[in-house]
Amino acid sequence: MAPKSYAWISLWFLLTTPVIMWDVGYCFMRPRSMFGGDLHWIWSPYAIYQNIDFVYGLKALESGDGFTNAQSLLNVIETFMNLVYLYLLHVLGSPVAPVVGFASATMTLSKTVLYWAQEYYCGYCAVGHNTLKDLIVYWIIPNGLWIVVPSFIVWRLGHDIADALRVESKVVNKKKQGKTQ
């Protein structure tokens, strides 16, 4: 049986791929990608963001803070899994696709919640210097999308996986009952 396909999930995984890869490029190419670097023209909006979120800024880079690149490495893995989900679903029609999509969205959600929790537990050390308006516009709304949408994906695909397991369990139980009669 082919897995259910949801256009909004496929679109999220497809449209976020270049955004994530652009972000990964910025993080892995620091300091060259930062304001003043020879490759900054590729990531010019980060001139603002590196001052909004110090995790992306010079202070974190100079102090050797590895969180930025560690989360970028996970972004690469998540994006690969997103693309595998799309391939399994739309090319192969594999029933494994929802499991891969669920795992990937769970990674995205968990990593983003960790990112927010880190800010909370360090007393907003990387974003606490912002005005409320800047915090909302440049940090809460954009980063909040990476909590809200993956949460819905986890819920939707988790529900589908649970339904498939229930159906399979009924089939197995009927087969067992047929053998004992």
C-alpha positions in Angstrom: 0.0 0.0 0.0 1.4 3.4 -1.0 1.9 5.9 1.8 -0.4 9.0 2.0 1.0 12.1 0.3 0.6 15.6 1.7 1.5 18.4 -0.6 2.2 20.8 2.3 4.8 18.4 3.8 6.4 17.8 0.5 6.5 21.5 -0.2 8.0 22.2 3.2 10.8 19.6 2.7 11.4 20.8 -0.8 11.3 24.6 -0.2 13.4 24.5 3.0 16.2 22.6 1.3 17.8 25.7 -0.3 17.2 27.8 2.7 18.9 25.3 5.0 21.8 24.8 2.7 22.3 28.5 2.4 22.4 28.7 6.2 24.8 25.8 6.4 27.0 27.5 3.9 27.1 30.7 6.0 28.0 28.7 9.2 30.6 26.5 7.7 32.2 29.4 5.7 32.6 31.8 8.7 34.5 34.1 8.9 34.6 34.5 5.1 30.8 34.5 5.0 30.5 37.2 7.7 30.3 40.9 7.2 33.7 42.0 5.9 34.5 38.6 4.5 35.3 38.1 0.9 32.2 35.8 0.4 29.8 37.9 2.4 28.0 39.0 -0.7 26.4 35.5 -0.9 25.1 35.9 2.6 24.5 39.7 2.9 21.3 39.4 5.0 23.5 37.8 7.7 25.0 41.2 8.3 21.9 41.9 10.3 21.4 38.4 11.7 24.9 38.0 13.0 24.1 41.0 15.3 20.7 39.7 16.2 21.8 36.2 17.2 25.4 36.1 18.6 25.5 32.3 17.9 25.9 33.4 14.3 28.2 36.2 15.1 31.9 37.0 15.6 31.9 36.4 19.3 30.8 32.8 19.0 33.3 32.2 16.2 36.2 33.8 18.1 35.4 32.0 21.3 35.4 28.6 19.5 31.7 27.9 20.3 31.0 24.8 18.3 27.2 24.9 18.6 26.7 26.8 15.4 28.5 24.3 13.2 27.2 21.4 15.2 23.6 22.4 14.5 24.6 23.1 10.9 25.9 19.5 10.6 22.6 18.2 11.9 20.9 20.5 9.3 22.7 18.7 6.6 21.6 15.3 7.9 18.0 16.5 8.3 18.0 17.9 4.8 19.3 14.7 3.4 16.6 12.8 5.2 14.0 15.3 3.8 15.1 14.6 0.3 15.2 10.8 1.0 11.5 11.1 2.2 10.6 12.9 -1.0 12.3 10.3 -3.1 10.8 7.4 -1.2 7.3 9.0 -1.4 7.1 10.4 -4.8 9.5 8.2 -6.9 9.3 4.8 -5.2 6.0 5.0 -3.4 7.7 3.3 -0.4 5.8 2.7 2.8 9.0 3.5 4.6 8.7 7.2 3.5 6.5 8.3 6.5 9.1 6.9 9.0 11.9 8.8 7.3 9.8 12.0 7.2 8.8 11.6 10.8 12.4 11.0 12.0 13.6 14.1 10.0 10.9 16.4 11.3 11.5 15.1 14.8 15.2 16.0 14.5 14.3 19.4 13.2 11.9 20.0 16.0 14.2 18.7 18.7 17.2 20.7 17.5 15.1 23.9 17.3 13.7 23.4 20.8 17.2 22.7 22.0 18.3 26.0 20.4 15.5 27.9 22.2 16.2 26.1 25.5 19.9 27.0 25.3 18.8 30.6 25.1 16.5 30.3 28.1 19.1 28.5 30.2 21.9 30.9 29.4 19.8 33.9 30.3 19.3 34.8 26.6 23.0 35.2 26.2 22.9 35.3 22.4 19.7 37.2 21.8 18.8 39.1 25.0 20.4 42.3 23.8 17.7 42.9 21.1 14.7 45.1 21.3 11.4 43.2 21.6 10.5 44.2 18.0 13.9 42.9 16.6 13.6 39.8 18.7 10.1 39.0 17.3 10.8 40.0 13.7 14.3 38.5 13.3 14.4 35.6 15.8 11.1 34.4 17.2 9.0 34.4 14.0 11.7 32.9 11.7 12.9 30.3 14.2 9.3 29.7 15.4 8.4 28.3 12.0 11.0 25.5 12.6 9.0 24.5 15.7 5.4 24.9 14.4 5.7 23.3 11.0 7.8 20.3 12.1 5.4 19.8 15.0 2.5 19.5 12.5 4.6 17.1 10.4 5.4 14.9 13.4 1.8 14.8 14.4 0.5 14.1 10.8 3.1 11.4 9.9 3.0 9.9 13.5 -0.8 9.5 13.1 -0.3 7.8 9.7 2.4 5.5 11.1 0.2 4.6 14.1 -2.8 3.9 11.8 -0.6 1.6 9.6 0.6 -0.2 12.6 -3.0 -0.8 13.8 -4.0 -2.1 10.4 -1.0 -4.4 10.3 -1.7 -5.6 13.9 -5.3 -6.5 12.9 -4.0 -8.4 9.8 -1.5 -10.4 11.9 -4.1 -11.2 14.6 -6.6 -12.4 11.9 -3.9 -14.6 10.4 -3.1 -16.0 13.9 -6.7 -16.7 14.5 -7.1 -18.5 11.2 -4.2 -20.8 11.9 -5.6 -21.8 15.3 -9.0 -22.8 13.9 
